[in-house]
Amino acid sequence: MYDSYINMGKYMKKDGKIVVSGTTTVGLVCTDGVILGSDRRATSGFFVAHPHVKKIYRLDDHIAATIAGVVADAQNIMGIASANIKLYKYTHNRPISVKAAANLISNILLSSRVYPFVVQLLVGGYDHNGPHLFALDPYGTVTEEKYTATGSGSPMAISILEDSFKKGMSVKDSIEIVARAISSAMKRDPASGGGYDIIIISKEEVKEISSEELTMYKPV
């Protein structure tokens, strides 16, 4: 697994070979927070390397991120980002904004563009300007989104998001949409599976939805 991918859903070259990878991650902005979700399956080509892996990382008390890509690259980026976000808080005596955190990660990715980190990231959080969601590609491109999905299951997931998303929706109204988007991807994409994880970032906290709570939102 750790020489493999969790992952981006396209054909990527590694050591001169074509490697098929896949995953599904989802992000959605609500009036009172941001929801991030992912499946749990890690793949290496057509092999299921691990049925249950963590693809959502808490970076601070108000920011989290989803990962897709080479496992080692993704873990490295999350470690560097988390340390720098905490250093910013210590140095400036205030939490970093979500946009600044996304730009920080963008700079890390851009600095390695010759030998890029093979990752796709979603960074979501809640700061003094409200809830925000950013998508980043391996070269550090940053786009702010209201909703988006990454990975091989993203075409299925994004179709659910586009059909269901409405401005002004609350977190309570939107959790089922995120769960349904990931579930739809898992049904059609063999590289996505193993159930799903969901995290809510609100003004008060970063909250992981428990397995018991997830059953309330499990799509039929």
C-alpha angles and dihedrals in degrees: 000000000000092000088051147060142276089190169278101174099233133095109270129186117236122173089346093305131110112243123193114213138171150179141144126235125170136192130187133178119221132182092259103031150330127278121209122187139173143172118247106228123113117199137191106197105305092340122100099228094184131357097212123036133152114251100165119074128192107224098179141339090287106026135065135168140204122220135213124169140050106359096225092048092048094048091047093051092048091051094049093045094048092049093049093046090053090046090053091053091049094046098043098030091231136080119267118252118250091244092051090049090052090048090049091055089044090057091050090052094044092051089060097045093122089059099017128202104249096229143119116202140190115202117194133174151135123248139154089296094053132249120346138179126196131185121208130192128205093271095052101260109158126201127174113227139185089210135352145154136212136200137043091307093052097100090060094041096047092051090059092046093049092049096046107032117105129172114256097032118147127224090255090055094046107046092081090052092055091046091049092048093054092042091052091052092049091053093055105026116068091199092061123068147090094108125284143273125216129193127188120207111197135162089271105041154336104260128189112211109236124234089251092053092045091061087064089062100036108132118237 
